Amino acid sequence: MKQKLLLLAAVFFGVMAFMFTFQQINTEKRKIMESAMDVDVIRLVRELTSGQKIKEADIARYTVKRYAGTALSREIPWSQKDKILDLPVRSRIPANTILTWNDFDNSVSTGQSGMTALVRPGFRAVSIPVDTVSSVTGLIRPNNFVDLIGTFRFPDAKGDAALDTVTLTILQQVKVLACGQDIGKVGAGMEVTARSYNTVTLELTPKEVEMIVFALQKGNLTLSLRNYEESTVTHDLQSVDWSYLQKNIKQYNKEREEKMKRILR
């Protein structure tokens, strides 16, 4: 009798465990299904042989279900169909196949390489014009850090309507992403650098982008190159106008003299 009770108890708890597991599986399945979203991809409407070029009439929009947390792998979004038109396919592709980037040569860009891969999340790449002087004689290179100094003409702070020239540091510790089209790629043990350039691409936050674009319209920007080991930010900076310069030239030279003495000790 005792053995029968133990057997019935084992069966009961086994059934309960099965039901609990089944319920958990259904709950997780329901969560996944609820997170599904419609994604438009590209479907081939007729068979293509190796080397044939994709035409507008060969493709159609096709909506598939994709779930949160999963990627489209190499499937080509419908929004990027223009990138593959007139490109030859790598091998035979049957009709009704969903096209992927692997169906074409590596020359087809997925939009995930190049400069966009160098920009950190939360930042933007913005190019500013430079000349020989503002780019430190063209010696600034990708992955250097610079300070941005602006020179503008403002109304006099005392209320005088006359314009006064003012120079001030706008941003410090800004990463350089590119100089011209040089993004600092390294090959064969040597750094590939552009001979000359007239733009520098900086990594800025969206708010900084607005400020720098505005500053470019109102004055001139100069880049100040930082030591590669220095990451500190200077807080006791000033806005320099003609009056301030006159009053502080002696102090500037005194501070410089003291600093040089400390360095030479």
PyRosetta script that sets phi, psi and omega in degrees:
from pyrosetta import init, pose_from_sequence

init()
pose = pose_from_sequence("MKQKLLLLAAVFFGVMAFMFTFQQINTEKRKIMESAMDVDVIRLVRELTSGQKIKEADIARYTVKRYAGTALSREIPWSQKDKILDLPVRSRIPANTILTWNDFDNSVSTGQSGMTALVRPGFRAVSIPVDTVSSVTGLIRPNNFVDLIGTFRFPDAKGDAALDTVTLTILQQVKVLACGQDIGKVGAGMEVTARSYNTVTLELTPKEVEMIVFALQKGNLTLSLRNYEESTVTHDLQSVDWSYLQKNIKQYNKEREEKMKRILR")
pose.set_psi(1, -41.8)
pose.set_omega(1, 179.9)
pose.set_phi(2, -64.5)
pose.set_psi(2, -37.6)
pose.set_omega(2, 179.7)
pose.set_phi(3, -66.2)
pose.set_psi(3, -37.1)
pose.set_omega(3, 178.3)
pose.set_phi(4, -64.9)
pose.set_psi(4, -40.1)
pose.set_omega(4, 179.2)
pose.set_phi(5, -64.5)
pose.set_psi(5, -41.4)
pose.set_omega(5, 178.3)
pose.set_phi(6, -64.0)
pose.set_psi(6, -39.5)
pose.set_omega(6, 179.2)
pose.set_phi(7, -65.0)
pose.set_psi(7, -44.2)
pose.set_omega(7, 179.2)
pose.set_phi(8, -64.0)
pose.set_psi(8, -38.6)
pose.set_omega(8, 178.7)
pose.set_phi(9, -64.3)
pose.set_psi(9, -41.2)
pose.set_omega(9, 179.6)
pose.set_phi(10, -63.8)
pose.set_psi(10, -43.2)
pose.set_omega(10, 178.5)
pose.set_phi(11, -63.4)
pose.set_psi(11, -42.4)
pose.set_omega(11, -178.2)
pose.set_phi(12, -61.1)
pose.set_psi(12, -49.0)
pose.set_omega(12, -178.7)
pose.set_phi(13, -68.6)
pose.set_psi(13, -30.0)
pose.set_omega(13, 176.1)
pose.set_phi(14, -65.2)
pose.set_psi(14, -44.1)
pose.set_omega(14, 178.0)
pose.set_phi(15, -64.1)
pose.set_psi(15, -41.7)
pose.set_omega(15, 179.3)
pose.set_phi(16, -62.4)
pose.set_psi(16, -42.2)
pose.set_omega(16, 179.2)
pose.set_phi(17, -64.1)
pose.set_psi(17, -39.9)
pose.set_omega(17, 178.7)
pose.set_phi(18, -63.7)
pose.set_psi(18, -44.7)
pose.set_omega(18, -179.5)
pose.set_phi(19, -64.3)
pose.set_psi(19, -39.5)
pose.set_omega(19, 179.1)
pose.set_phi(20, -65.2)
pose.set_psi(20, -44.0)
pose.set_omega(20, 179.0)
pose.set_phi(21, -63.8)
pose.set_psi(21, -42.8)
pose.set_omega(21, 179.7)
pose.set_phi(22, -60.8)
pose.set_psi(22, -41.8)
pose.set_omega(22, 179.5)
pose.set_phi(23, -65.0)
pose.set_psi(23, -41.5)
pose.set_omega(23, 178.8)
pose.set_phi(24, -63.3)
pose.set_psi(24, -41.3)
pose.set_omega(24, 178.8)
pose.set_phi(25, -62.4)
pose.set_psi(25, -44.4)
pose.set_omega(25, 179.5)
pose.set_phi(26, -64.0)
pose.set_psi(26, -37.4)
pose.set_omega(26, 178.5)
pose.set_phi(27, -63.5)
pose.set_psi(27, -46.6)
pose.set_omega(27, 179.5)
pose.set_phi(28, -65.1)
pose.set_psi(28, -38.8)
pose.set_omega(28, 179.3)
pose.set_phi(29, -63.5)
pose.set_psi(29, -41.3)
pose.set_omega(29, 179.5)
pose.set_phi(30, -64.6)
pose.set_psi(30, -39.0)
pose.set_omega(30, 177.8)
pose.set_phi(31, -62.4)
pose.set_psi(31, -42.6)
pose.set_omega(31, 179.6)
pose.set_phi(32, -64.2)
pose.set_psi(32, -45.2)
pose.set_omega(32, -179.6)
pose.set_phi(33, -62.8)
pose.set_psi(33, -36.9)
pose.set_omega(33, 180.0)
pose.set_phi(34, -70.0)
pose.set_psi(34, -24.0)
pose.set_omega(34, 179.7)
pose.set_phi(35, -87.5)
pose.set_psi(35, -2.2)
pose.set_omega(35, -179.1)
pose.set_phi(36, -64.8)
pose.set_psi(36, 143.4)
pose.set_omega(36, 177.3)
pose.set_phi(37, -135.9)
pose.set_psi(37, 155.8)
pose.set_omega(37, 179.1)
pose.set_phi(38, -83.2)
pose.set_psi(38, 131.4)
pose.set_omega(38, 178.6)
pose.set_phi(39, -127.1)
pose.set_psi(39, 132.4)
pose.set_omega(39, 179.4)
pose.set_phi(40, -91.1)
pose.set_psi(40, 122.3)
pose.set_omega(40, 178.0)
pose.set_phi(41, -122.4)
pose.set_psi(41, -173.8)
pose.set_omega(41, -176.6)
pose.set_phi(42, -109.7)
pose.set_psi(42, 125.6)
pose.set_omega(42, 178.2)
pose.set_phi(43, -114.6)
pose.set_psi(43, 136.3)
pose.set_omega(43, 178.2)
pose.set_phi(44, -79.7)
pose.set_psi(44, 130.4)
pose.set_omega(44, -176.6)
pose.set_phi(45, -95.6)
pose.set_psi(45, -12.7)
pose.set_omega(45, 176.1)
pose.set_phi(46, -145.1)
pose.set_psi(46, 157.1)
pose.set_omega(46, -178.4)
pose.set_phi(47, -69.0)
pose.set_psi(47, 139.2)
pose.set_omega(47, 175.3)
pose.set_phi(48, -121.1)
pose.set_psi(48, 144.6)
pose.set_omega(48, 177.0)
pose.set_phi(49, -99.8)
pose.set_psi(49, 166.8)
pose.set_omega(49, -177.1)
pose.set_phi(50, -55.1)
pose.set_psi(50, 128.8)
pose.set_omega(50, 177.7)
pose.set_phi(51, 92.6)
pose.set_psi(51, -14.5)
pose.set_omega(51, 178.4)
pose.set_phi(52, -68.6)
pose.set_psi(52, 144.5)
pose.set_omega(52, -178.5)
pose.set_phi(53, -91.7)
pose.set_psi(53, 141.6)
pose.set_omega(53, 178.5)
pose.set_phi(54, -72.6)
pose.set_psi(54, 129.8)
pose.set_omega(54, 175.8)
pose.set_phi(55, -116.0)
pose.set_psi(55, 161.6)
pose.set_omega(55, -179.7)
pose.set_phi(56, -55.8)
pose.set_psi(56, -37.4)
pose.set_omega(56, -177.5)
pose.set_phi(57, -73.5)
pose.set_psi(57, -12.6)
pose.set_omega(57, -177.5)
pose.set_phi(58, -84.7)
pose.set_psi(58, -11.0)
pose.set_omega(58, -172.6)
pose.set_phi(59, -126.0)
pose.set_psi(59, 161.2)
pose.set_omega(59, 177.9)
pose.set_phi(60, -147.7)
pose.set_psi(60, 154.5)
pose.set_omega(60, 175.7)
pose.set_phi(61, -72.5)
pose.set_psi(61, 135.7)
pose.set_omega(61, -179.0)
pose.set_phi(62, -137.3)
pose.set_psi(62, 126.5)
pose.set_omega(62, -177.3)
pose.set_phi(63, -96.7)
pose.set_psi(63, 128.0)
pose.set_omega(63, 179.4)
pose.set_phi(64, -125.0)
pose.set_psi(64, 161.1)
pose.set_omega(64, 177.0)
pose.set_phi(65, -91.0)
pose.set_psi(65, 130.7)
pose.set_omega(65, 174.3)
pose.set_phi(66, -131.8)
pose.set_psi(66, 150.5)
pose.set_omega(66, -173.7)
pose.set_phi(67, -109.1)
pose.set_psi(67, 151.6)
pose.set_omega(67, -179.9)
pose.set_phi(68, -57.6)
pose.set_psi(68, 136.0)
pose.set_omega(68, 179.3)
pose.set_phi(69, 90.3)
pose.set_psi(69, -5.6)
pose.set_omega(69, 177.7)
pose.set_phi(70, -110.3)
pose.set_psi(70, 148.9)
pose.set_omega(70, -178.7)
pose.set_phi(71, -100.5)
pose.set_psi(71, 165.6)
pose.set_omega(71, 178.0)
pose.set_phi(72, -80.9)
pose.set_psi(72, 6.2)
pose.set_omega(72, -174.9)
pose.set_phi(73, 50.2)
pose.set_psi(73, -120.9)
pose.set_omega(73, -176.9)
pose.set_phi(74, -103.5)
pose.set_psi(74, 9.1)
pose.set_omega(74, 178.8)
pose.set_phi(75, -63.7)
pose.set_psi(75, 142.2)
pose.set_omega(75, -176.6)
pose.set_phi(76, -93.1)
pose.set_psi(76, 119.9)
pose.set_omega(76, 177.0)
pose.set_phi(77, -63.2)
pose.set_psi(77, 147.4)
pose.set_omega(77, 178.7)
pose.set_phi(78, -58.9)
pose.set_psi(78, -32.2)
pose.set_omega(78, -178.7)
pose.set_phi(79, -64.8)
pose.set_psi(79, -14.9)
pose.set_omega(79, -179.2)
pose.set_phi(80, -111.2)
pose.set_psi(80, 22.8)
pose.set_omega(80, -177.1)
pose.set_phi(81, -62.9)
pose.set_psi(81, -30.5)
pose.set_omega(81, -178.4)
pose.set_phi(82, -62.7)
pose.set_psi(82, -22.3)
pose.set_omega(82, -179.1)
pose.set_phi(83, -71.7)
pose.set_psi(83, -20.2)
pose.set_omega(83, -175.5)
pose.set_phi(84, -108.7)
pose.set_psi(84, -9.7)
pose.set_omega(84, -179.8)
pose.set_phi(85, -61.7)
pose.set_psi(85, 135.5)
pose.set_omega(85, -179.5)
pose.set_phi(86, 70.5)
pose.set_psi(86, 13.8)
pose.set_omega(86, 174.8)
pose.set_phi(87, -98.5)
pose.set_psi(87, 139.6)
pose.set_omega(87, 178.5)
pose.set_phi(88, -76.0)
pose.set_psi(88, 142.5)
pose.set_omega(88, 177.5)
pose.set_phi(89, -80.4)
pose.set_psi(89, 154.3)
pose.set_omega(89, -175.2)
pose.set_phi(90, -74.4)
pose.set_psi(90, -36.7)
pose.set_omega(90, -178.2)
pose.set_phi(91, -151.2)
pose.set_psi(91, 179.9)
pose.set_omega(91, -179.8)
pose.set_phi(92, -61.6)
pose.set_psi(92, 135.8)
pose.set_omega(92, 178.5)
pose.set_phi(93, -128.2)
pose.set_psi(93, 120.7)
pose.set_omega(93, 179.6)
pose.set_phi(94, -67.3)
pose.set_psi(94, 158.3)
pose.set_omega(94, 175.5)
pose.set_phi(95, -63.0)
pose.set_psi(95, 153.3)
pose.set_omega(95, 178.8)
pose.set_phi(96, 71.3)
pose.set_psi(96, 11.8)
pose.set_omega(96, 176.9)
pose.set_phi(97, -82.2)
pose.set_psi(97, 138.1)
pose.set_omega(97, 172.9)
pose.set_phi(98, -79.4)
pose.set_psi(98, 122.5)
pose.set_omega(98, -175.1)
pose.set_phi(99, -73.4)
pose.set_psi(99, 144.3)
pose.set_omega(99, 175.9)
pose.set_phi(100, -126.4)
pose.set_psi(100, 165.6)
pose.set_omega(100, 178.5)
pose.set_phi(101, -64.3)
pose.set_psi(101, -24.0)
pose.set_omega(101, 179.7)
pose.set_phi(102, -69.3)
pose.set_psi(102, -13.4)
pose.set_omega(102, 179.5)
pose.set_phi(103, -77.6)
pose.set_psi(103, -4.1)
pose.set_omega(103, -177.6)
pose.set_phi(104, -127.7)
pose.set_psi(104, 171.8)
pose.set_omega(104, 178.0)
pose.set_phi(105, -65.6)
pose.set_psi(105, 163.0)
pose.set_omega(105, -178.8)
pose.set_phi(106, -65.7)
pose.set_psi(106, -8.7)
pose.set_omega(106, -179.4)
pose.set_phi(107, -71.3)
pose.set_psi(107, -14.5)
pose.set_omega(107, 178.9)
pose.set_phi(108, -78.0)
pose.set_psi(108, 123.6)
pose.set_omega(108, -178.2)
pose.set_phi(109, -85.5)
pose.set_psi(109, 137.2)
pose.set_omega(109, 175.6)
pose.set_phi(110, -88.1)
pose.set_psi(110, -3.6)
pose.set_omega(110, -177.3)
pose.set_phi(111, 80.9)
pose.set_psi(111, 11.3)
pose.set_omega(111, -176.8)
pose.set_phi(112, -116.0)
pose.set_psi(112, 8.7)
pose.set_omega(112, -179.2)
pose.set_phi(113, -123.1)
pose.set_psi(113, 177.0)
pose.set_omega(113, -179.4)
pose.set_phi(114, 81.0)
pose.set_psi(114, -147.8)
pose.set_omega(114, -175.8)
pose.set_phi(115, -59.7)
pose.set_psi(115, -37.9)
pose.set_omega(115, -176.7)
pose.set_phi(116, -60.6)
pose.set_psi(116, -27.5)
pose.set_omega(116, 179.0)
pose.set_phi(117, -76.4)
pose.set_psi(117, -17.3)
pose.set_omega(117, -179.0)
pose.set_phi(118, -88.5)
pose.set_psi(118, -19.1)
pose.set_omega(118, -177.2)
pose.set_phi(119, -82.3)
pose.set_psi(119, 124.3)
pose.set_omega(119, 179.8)
pose.set_phi(120, -72.2)
pose.set_psi(120, 148.1)
pose.set_omega(120, 176.7)
pose.set_phi(121, -54.4)
pose.set_psi(121, 137.0)
pose.set_omega(121, -179.1)
pose.set_phi(122, 92.6)
pose.set_psi(122, -5.6)
pose.set_omega(122, 179.7)
pose.set_phi(123, -119.1)
pose.set_psi(123, 170.1)
pose.set_omega(123, 178.1)
pose.set_phi(124, -134.8)
pose.set_psi(124, 152.0)
pose.set_omega(124, 175.6)
pose.set_phi(125, -98.1)
pose.set_psi(125, 126.1)
pose.set_omega(125, -180.0)
pose.set_phi(126, -134.2)
pose.set_psi(126, 132.1)
pose.set_omega(126, 178.7)
pose.set_phi(127, -98.0)
pose.set_psi(127, 139.1)
pose.set_omega(127, 176.7)
pose.set_phi(128, -124.3)
pose.set_psi(128, 148.2)
pose.set_omega(128, 178.3)
pose.set_phi(129, -73.5)
pose.set_psi(129, 143.2)
pose.set_omega(129, 176.6)
pose.set_phi(130, -137.5)
pose.set_psi(130, 160.1)
pose.set_omega(130, 171.5)
pose.set_phi(131, -124.9)
pose.set_psi(131, -169.1)
pose.set_omega(131, -176.5)
pose.set_phi(132, -59.8)
pose.set_psi(132, -41.2)
pose.set_omega(132, -177.2)
pose.set_phi(133, -73.8)
pose.set_psi(133, -49.5)
pose.set_omega(133, -174.9)
pose.set_phi(134, -69.8)
pose.set_psi(134, -13.7)
pose.set_omega(134, 178.4)
pose.set_phi(135, -106.5)
pose.set_psi(135, 21.7)
pose.set_omega(135, -179.2)
pose.set_phi(136, 55.6)
pose.set_psi(136, 54.0)
pose.set_omega(136, 179.8)
pose.set_phi(137, 57.3)
pose.set_psi(137, 31.0)
pose.set_omega(137, 178.4)
pose.set_phi(138, 73.2)
pose.set_psi(138, 16.4)
pose.set_omega(138, -177.7)
pose.set_phi(139, -90.4)
pose.set_psi(139, -7.9)
pose.set_omega(139, 176.2)
pose.set_phi(140, -70.1)
pose.set_psi(140, 137.8)
pose.set_omega(140, -176.8)
pose.set_phi(141, -128.6)
pose.set_psi(141, 159.4)
pose.set_omega(141, 176.0)
pose.set_phi(142, -54.9)
pose.set_psi(142, 143.2)
pose.set_omega(142, -179.3)
pose.set_phi(143, 77.4)
pose.set_psi(143, 1.2)
pose.set_omega(143, 167.8)
pose.set_phi(144, -73.7)
pose.set_psi(144, 164.3)
pose.set_omega(144, 173.9)
pose.set_phi(145, -118.8)
pose.set_psi(145, 138.5)
pose.set_omega(145, -175.7)
pose.set_phi(146, -133.2)
pose.set_psi(146, 163.2)
pose.set_omega(146, 167.7)
pose.set_phi(147, -105.6)
pose.set_psi(147, 146.5)
pose.set_omega(147, 178.3)
pose.set_phi(148, -103.9)
pose.set_psi(148, 120.5)
pose.set_omega(148, 179.6)
pose.set_phi(149, -114.1)
pose.set_psi(149, 130.6)
pose.set_omega(149, -178.3)
pose.set_phi(150, -113.9)
pose.set_psi(150, 144.3)
pose.set_omega(150, 174.7)
pose.set_phi(151, -121.2)
pose.set_psi(151, 123.2)
pose.set_omega(151, -174.7)
pose.set_phi(152, -134.5)
pose.set_psi(152, 166.1)
pose.set_omega(152, 173.4)
pose.set_phi(153, -112.3)
pose.set_psi(153, 112.1)
pose.set_omega(153, -179.2)
pose.set_phi(154, -112.2)
pose.set_psi(154, 157.1)
pose.set_omega(154, 168.4)
pose.set_phi(155, -62.2)
pose.set_psi(155, 145.6)
pose.set_omega(155, -179.4)
pose.set_phi(156, -54.8)
pose.set_psi(156, 135.7)
pose.set_omega(156, -176.2)
pose.set_phi(157, -64.4)
pose.set_psi(157, -21.0)
pose.set_omega(157, -178.5)
pose.set_phi(158, -84.2)
pose.set_psi(158, 1.9)
pose.set_omega(158, 178.6)
pose.set_phi(159, 103.1)
pose.set_psi(159, -2.6)
pose.set_omega(159, 178.0)
pose.set_phi(160, -69.3)
pose.set_psi(160, 134.5)
pose.set_omega(160, -178.3)
pose.set_phi(161, -71.5)
pose.set_psi(161, -17.3)
pose.set_omega(161, -179.7)
pose.set_phi(162, -66.0)
pose.set_psi(162, 145.7)
pose.set_omega(162, 179.9)
pose.set_phi(163, -81.7)
pose.set_psi(163, 141.5)
pose.set_omega(163, 178.2)
pose.set_phi(164, -125.9)
pose.set_psi(164, 137.8)
pose.set_omega(164, 179.5)
pose.set_phi(165, -80.4)
pose.set_psi(165, 132.0)
pose.set_omega(165, -178.0)
pose.set_phi(166, -130.3)
pose.set_psi(166, 136.0)
pose.set_omega(166, 175.4)
pose.set_phi(167, -119.3)
pose.set_psi(167, 133.1)
pose.set_omega(167, -178.8)
pose.set_phi(168, -152.5)
pose.set_psi(168, 155.4)
pose.set_omega(168, 176.0)
pose.set_phi(169, -80.7)
pose.set_psi(169, 124.7)
pose.set_omega(169, -178.2)
pose.set_phi(170, -91.8)
pose.set_psi(170, -49.1)
pose.set_omega(170, -178.9)
pose.set_phi(171, -138.6)
pose.set_psi(171, 149.6)
pose.set_omega(171, 176.4)
pose.set_phi(172, -122.8)
pose.set_psi(172, 157.0)
pose.set_omega(172, 175.8)
pose.set_phi(173, 55.8)
pose.set_psi(173, 55.6)
pose.set_omega(173, 179.6)
pose.set_phi(174, -101.4)
pose.set_psi(174, 130.0)
pose.set_omega(174, -178.5)
pose.set_phi(175, -80.4)
pose.set_psi(175, 135.2)
pose.set_omega(175, 175.5)
pose.set_phi(176, -91.5)
pose.set_psi(176, 121.1)
pose.set_omega(176, 179.7)
pose.set_phi(177, -89.6)
pose.set_psi(177, -34.8)
pose.set_omega(177, -176.8)
pose.set_phi(178, -156.6)
pose.set_psi(178, 152.5)
pose.set_omega(178, 172.4)
pose.set_phi(179, -120.9)
pose.set_psi(179, 108.4)
pose.set_omega(179, -168.2)
pose.set_phi(180, 64.3)
pose.set_psi(180, -126.9)
pose.set_omega(180, 177.1)
pose.set_phi(181, -101.5)
pose.set_psi(181, 7.9)
pose.set_omega(181, 177.1)
pose.set_phi(182, -82.9)
pose.set_psi(182, 115.0)
pose.set_omega(182, 179.3)
pose.set_phi(183, -105.6)
pose.set_psi(183, 15.1)
pose.set_omega(183, 173.0)
pose.set_phi(184, 78.9)
pose.set_psi(184, 27.3)
pose.set_omega(184, 177.8)
pose.set_phi(185, -68.2)
pose.set_psi(185, 145.2)
pose.set_omega(185, -179.3)
pose.set_phi(186, -113.0)
pose.set_psi(186, 132.4)
pose.set_omega(186, 179.0)
pose.set_phi(187, -145.1)
pose.set_psi(187, 142.1)
pose.set_omega(187, 178.4)
pose.set_phi(188, 54.4)
pose.set_psi(188, 32.5)
pose.set_omega(188, 176.7)
pose.set_phi(189, 78.2)
pose.set_psi(189, 5.9)
pose.set_omega(189, -178.7)
pose.set_phi(190, -127.6)
pose.set_psi(190, 147.2)
pose.set_omega(190, 179.0)
pose.set_phi(191, -81.3)
pose.set_psi(191, 130.3)
pose.set_omega(191, 179.0)
pose.set_phi(192, -89.6)
pose.set_psi(192, 117.2)
pose.set_omega(192, -177.7)
pose.set_phi(193, -126.7)
pose.set_psi(193, 148.8)
pose.set_omega(193, 178.0)
pose.set_phi(194, -75.6)
pose.set_psi(194, 145.3)
pose.set_omega(194, 178.7)
pose.set_phi(195, -67.2)
pose.set_psi(195, -40.4)
pose.set_omega(195, 178.6)
pose.set_phi(196, -151.7)
pose.set_psi(196, 160.4)
pose.set_omega(196, 179.4)
pose.set_phi(197, -156.6)
pose.set_psi(197, 157.2)
pose.set_omega(197, 178.1)
pose.set_phi(198, -125.7)
pose.set_psi(198, 10.3)
pose.set_omega(198, 172.5)
pose.set_phi(199, -139.3)
pose.set_psi(199, 151.8)
pose.set_omega(199, 173.4)
pose.set_phi(200, -128.8)
pose.set_psi(200, 132.3)
pose.set_omega(200, -179.7)
pose.set_phi(201, -99.6)
pose.set_psi(201, 125.2)
pose.set_omega(201, -175.6)
pose.set_phi(202, -112.0)
pose.set_psi(202, 154.1)
pose.set_omega(202, 176.0)
pose.set_phi(203, -100.0)
pose.set_psi(203, 113.2)
pose.set_omega(203, -174.7)
pose.set_phi(204, -129.6)
pose.set_psi(204, 158.2)
pose.set_omega(204, 172.0)
pose.set_phi(205, -77.2)
pose.set_psi(205, 161.1)
pose.set_omega(205, 179.4)
pose.set_phi(206, -54.9)
pose.set_psi(206, -39.5)
pose.set_omega(206, 178.9)
pose.set_phi(207, -67.6)
pose.set_psi(207, -38.4)
pose.set_omega(207, 178.1)
pose.set_phi(208, -66.4)
pose.set_psi(208, -33.7)
pose.set_omega(208, 177.4)
pose.set_phi(209, -58.0)
pose.set_psi(209, -46.7)
pose.set_omega(209, -179.7)
pose.set_phi(210, -59.9)
pose.set_psi(210, -43.8)
pose.set_omega(210, -178.0)
pose.set_phi(211, -64.7)
pose.set_psi(211, -44.1)
pose.set_omega(211, -176.9)
pose.set_phi(212, -70.5)
pose.set_psi(212, -39.6)
pose.set_omega(212, 177.8)
pose.set_phi(213, -62.2)
pose.set_psi(213, -41.9)
pose.set_omega(213, 177.1)
pose.set_phi(214, -63.7)
pose.set_psi(214, -44.7)
pose.set_omega(214, -178.3)
pose.set_phi(215, -61.1)
pose.set_psi(215, -36.2)
pose.set_omega(215, 179.1)
pose.set_phi(216, -63.2)
pose.set_psi(216, -31.3)
pose.set_omega(216, -179.4)
pose.set_phi(217, -77.6)
pose.set_psi(217, -21.0)
pose.set_omega(217, -171.7)
pose.set_phi(218, -109.3)
pose.set_psi(218, -11.5)
pose.set_omega(218, -177.5)
pose.set_phi(219, -167.6)
pose.set_psi(219, -157.5)
pose.set_omega(219, -178.2)
pose.set_phi(220, -115.9)
pose.set_psi(220, 141.7)
pose.set_omega(220, 178.2)
pose.set_phi(221, -111.6)
pose.set_psi(221, 139.1)
pose.set_omega(221, 176.2)
pose.set_phi(222, -124.9)
pose.set_psi(222, 140.1)
pose.set_omega(222, 178.3)
pose.set_phi(223, -96.5)
pose.set_psi(223, 135.0)
pose.set_omega(223, 177.3)
pose.set_phi(224, -114.1)
pose.set_psi(224, 115.8)
pose.set_omega(224, -174.5)
pose.set_phi(225, -76.4)
pose.set_psi(225, 134.8)
pose.set_omega(225, -179.9)
pose.set_phi(226, -100.8)
pose.set_psi(226, 155.5)
pose.set_omega(226, 170.9)
pose.set_phi(227, -63.0)
pose.set_psi(227, 142.1)
pose.set_omega(227, -174.1)
pose.set_phi(228, -65.0)
pose.set_psi(228, -19.4)
pose.set_omega(228, -179.9)
pose.set_phi(229, -94.2)
pose.set_psi(229, -11.7)
pose.set_omega(229, -174.2)
pose.set_phi(230, -89.3)
pose.set_psi(230, 125.7)
pose.set_omega(230, 178.6)
pose.set_phi(231, -126.1)
pose.set_psi(231, 5.9)
pose.set_omega(231, -178.7)
pose.set_phi(232, -76.1)
pose.set_psi(232, 155.2)
pose.set_omega(232, 177.1)
pose.set_phi(233, -112.4)
pose.set_psi(233, 129.8)
pose.set_omega(233, 179.4)
pose.set_phi(234, -85.0)
pose.set_psi(234, 128.9)
pose.set_omega(234, -175.6)
pose.set_phi(235, -101.8)
pose.set_psi(235, -27.2)
pose.set_omega(235, -176.0)
pose.set_phi(236, -91.1)
pose.set_psi(236, 58.1)
pose.set_omega(236, 178.3)
pose.set_phi(237, -94.6)
pose.set_psi(237, 169.4)
pose.set_omega(237, -177.9)
pose.set_phi(238, -140.0)
pose.set_psi(238, 164.6)
pose.set_omega(238, 171.3)
pose.set_phi(239, -95.8)
pose.set_psi(239, 121.1)
pose.set_omega(239, -173.6)
pose.set_phi(240, -100.3)
pose.set_psi(240, 119.4)
pose.set_omega(240, 169.8)
pose.set_phi(241, -119.5)
pose.set_psi(241, -176.1)
pose.set_omega(241, -175.3)
pose.set_phi(242, -62.3)
pose.set_psi(242, -43.1)
pose.set_omega(242, -179.2)
pose.set_phi(243, -63.6)
pose.set_psi(243, -43.8)
pose.set_omega(243, -179.6)
pose.set_phi(244, -63.9)
pose.set_psi(244, -40.4)
pose.set_omega(244, -179.1)
pose.set_phi(245, -62.7)
pose.set_psi(245, -44.4)
pose.set_omega(245, 179.8)
pose.set_phi(246, -59.7)
pose.set_psi(246, -41.0)
pose.set_omega(246, -175.3)
pose.set_phi(247, -75.3)
pose.set_psi(247, -23.9)
pose.set_omega(247, -169.1)
pose.set_phi(248, -116.3)
pose.set_psi(248, 4.2)
pose.set_omega(248, -179.5)
pose.set_phi(249, -57.9)
pose.set_psi(249, -45.6)
pose.set_omega(249, -179.9)
pose.set_phi(250, -62.2)
pose.set_psi(250, -41.2)
pose.set_omega(250, 179.5)
pose.set_phi(251, -65.7)
pose.set_psi(251, -39.2)
pose.set_omega(251, 177.1)
pose.set_phi(252, -57.2)
pose.set_psi(252, -49.2)
pose.set_omega(252, -177.6)
pose.set_phi(253, -65.9)
pose.set_psi(253, -35.7)
pose.set_omega(253, 177.8)
pose.set_phi(254, -65.0)
pose.set_psi(254, -45.9)
pose.set_omega(254, 179.0)
pose.set_phi(255, -63.1)
pose.set_psi(255, -38.0)
pose.set_omega(255, -179.6)
pose.set_phi(256, -67.5)
pose.set_psi(256, -40.8)
pose.set_omega(256, 178.8)
pose.set_phi(257, -61.6)
pose.set_psi(257, -43.5)
pose.set_omega(257, 179.9)
pose.set_phi(258, -66.1)
pose.set_psi(258, -38.9)
pose.set_omega(258, 179.9)
pose.set_phi(259, -66.3)
pose.set_psi(259, -41.1)
pose.set_omega(259, 179.6)
pose.set_phi(260, -65.0)
pose.set_psi(260, -36.1)
pose.set_omega(260, 177.8)
pose.set_phi(261, -63.2)
pose.set_psi(261, -41.4)
pose.set_omega(261, 179.7)
pose.set_phi(262, -65.2)
pose.set_psi(262, -37.5)
pose.set_omega(262, -178.7)
pose.set_phi(263, -68.1)
pose.set_psi(263, -37.5)
pose.set_omega(263, -175.5)
pose.set_phi(264, -82.9)
pose.set_psi(264, -6.1)
pose.set_omega(264, 179.7)
pose.set_phi(265, -69.8)
pose.dump_pdb("model.pdb")
